[in-house]
Each structure stands twice: as C-alpha cells, then as structure tokens.
Amino acid sequence: MRVSTAFNKMLAIPGATVTTVSFTPGGIVVGLRLRRPRLICPCGFTTAATYDRSRRHWRHLDLGASKLLLEAEIRRLWCPRCARVRTERVPWAREGARFSRDLDDVVAWCAQRMDKTAVSRLLRISWSAVAGAVMRVVADQLDEARLDHLYRIGIDEVSWRKGHRYLTIVADHDRGGSVIWAGEGRSAATVASFFAELGPDRVNTLEAVSCDMSAGYLKAIGAHAPEARVAIDPFHVVKLGNDAIDACRRQAWNEARKTGGRERWVKHTRWALVKDPGALSTDQRLTLEELRRTRSVLWRAWALKEALRDVYRLRELGASHQFLDRWLAWACRSRIPSFVRLSRTIRANRDGILAAVELGLSNSKLEGLNSKIRLINHRGFGHHSPAALISMIYLCCGGITVDLPTGR
C-alpha cells in the first residue's frame, strides 16, 4: 500500500486527498489537495476566479510521538458580498485558524475538564493557543436558539479580576440555570447590550427578570423590558437586614465604650444576632434572652431582622403584601438609624421584593454559577482578557457539547 493511501485512510480529512507525505525534523508533513475546483468564501459566496495562491500549514492531531502538519495550497478570492479579498474556506479547519478542526475540538474538550497548563503540555501547544482554540469552538457551536423562548431570566455579576473588574451573567431559570449570555462590566450599558442582542420580539416574551438592587440593572430592565416583572433576589434583601443589624451593633458598642459599659460583651453578640435562630448555640440563645430581658436596642434590631426574613416564609397570596407594609411602618418608627435607612431602600424596591415572593424566583442558581465561574477562572490561573473567560464560561456553563474526532 502506498504511503499516501495509508494516510488517506488514517486521517480521513474531509474534502481533501493526501498527495504527499514528508518526514521532517519538525514532524510529519501531509500534503493535501482540495477536491472541489471552485473557491468558497467563508460567507458562502462561490466563484472560479482566483485572486492569488500561497501554501499554508495547519497543526493536526499528533501521530504517535511526532507532530503532524497539514499542508495545502490556499487561494484567495475577491468577494463582492464582503467587499474585500478573503481566504477561501477549507473543510478541515475553521476560518482564520492554524489548527485543524479535530485539534480544535480536542483542545476544547480537554479545556472543559482540566486547566490550560495541563492541556498545553498534553497536546504540545502554547497556553495562548488553548484560549484561541476554545474561542473558535465556542463561536462555531454557540447556538443562537439559546436566546429563543425566554420567559424568566436572572441577571447577576461576578468578579473576574482584581480592581473591580466584573462580568454580567444572564441565566435562564426554566432551563436549569444555564448561561445564555455573558458580557464585560456590570452597568446599565452592559445589560442594554444583552437586550439589544435579544431583539424586541424576544424581549416581549419575557415575563420576569430576577436581579439584585443594582441601580444600573434596574435602569436597563425598566428601559428595555418594561413589561417584565422585576424580582429582587431575597438573598440581597436579607443581607441588607444583616448589614443594618451590624451597623446597630457597632453603634451600641461605641455608646457602651463612651459610657464605660459592657462594650466587650456587646462585641461578642454579633453571631447571636445574625445567625439563623434554628442554628443558635445555647450560649447564643442566652445572649438573646439577656438582650430581650434588658430591652436592649439590639433586641429590637434582631426582631426587625427576623421579621424581614418572615416575609419570604409566608405562603398565602396577599399575606406577604400586608406583612411587608407592617414591617415598613415598624422600621420607620423604630428610631434605629440603620433600619430607618433600610426601610427607605425596601420601600423603593417593594414591588420587586413582593414579585420574588409571588413568583418564587431568586438568584440562587446564578450564585451557584458564579461559584463555578470563579473555579473556571482560578483553574486557568486567571485570564488575560474578558473575551477568553467568557468563551470558557460558554464552553463549560452554556450547554455546549464537544464531539471528539474518535466519536465521528
């Protein structure tokens, strides 16, 4: 059997025939010839007119211990659709790539499961080449249909680099919380770019959007999806309650220190005040009992914090509305500065808080995604650009399935 025939059967390069095989110090170079005579632009335009020709190499899957390179004469054409000179499309590689499709797919499959340093060592490619292959596979396989039939979505931010560098993540509540969009920043402009990509027809199908109380997010949702109900994430509301009780405790500690009181005892009430009542230890229960017996301001603050959590425990329709209104009146009259400020924030976001209770929506799935995204970022020892990290997020959290060449 001829060597070219053997390599034709082994490699099974689509749309091409092996013409030559050379064994060089740098590896095995396999010469290819396209079977089709016409040139095809990446946009789909076909022509028989050639602008110029050159020879090009593509890295393919290793053959044993030797690197394997594909070599072919590549042609360029003038495309009237693109209004510029383009390189013809080849079936064994993606546009602009110097890797074959098979190698791109193997790199992306490995990147889903291991860090880039391990991938680069296993496949003998550079660290930056791993990121390039991942970005090409994601651009090729990211399905536009992921933005169809959206009814309930969640928006949250995740920090990806020090210096307040954030990404905005959008997930679909009805598809298990998979990532459908990611963008750099956490401003109103970032969310506006998502709605612009979504388009007016698909925006009109949105029924609810869950998010935190970020002014930028709320502004963008109100401007681009006014018909969708905004559901404020319960975690952030309860966190504000814990922040308010911490501020009240610090104020009580300062007052006790000025008067020569029990400032050390006040300091040690922190965990008794913020923990779930069902998880309190015996000492912490005794601490709360002493606060109640002495009618401390910290006892009233703790009662306000727990009452705010009770808003999410009510099951009957309409009960949460009445309970929240009573809580707002109680907090306004409490004469506790931190809870008076909190009542203003809660009142401004009242409709969103009640919508979360009625619809049963929260950003819990997005918080889980954020943990996975931080793991992806940490596993890659950081990413030098948001585009590279966004591609990894789509690859690992966007429902993309990479088929290995062995499966085909």
Secondary structure, DSSP 8 states (H G I E B T S, - for coil): --HHHHHHHHH--TTEEEEEEEEETTEEEEEEEES--SEE-TTS-EES---EEEEEEEEEEEETTEEEEEEEEEEEEEETTTTEEEE---TTS-TT-SB-HHHHHHHHHHHTTS-HHHHHHHHT--HHHHHHHHHHHHHHH--GGGGSS--EEEEEEEEEETTTEEEEEEEEGGGTTEEEEEEE--SHHHHHHHHHHH-HHHHTT--EEEE-S-HHHHHHHHHH-TTSEEEE-HHHHHHHHHHHHHHHHHHHHHHHHHHT--HHHHHTTHHHHHS-GGG--HHHHHHHHHHHHTT-HHHHHHHHHHHHHHTTT--STTHHHHHHHHHHHHHHTS--HHHHHHHHHHHHTHHHHHHHHHHT--SHHHHHHHHHHHHHHHHTT--SSHHHHHHHHHHHHS------GGG-
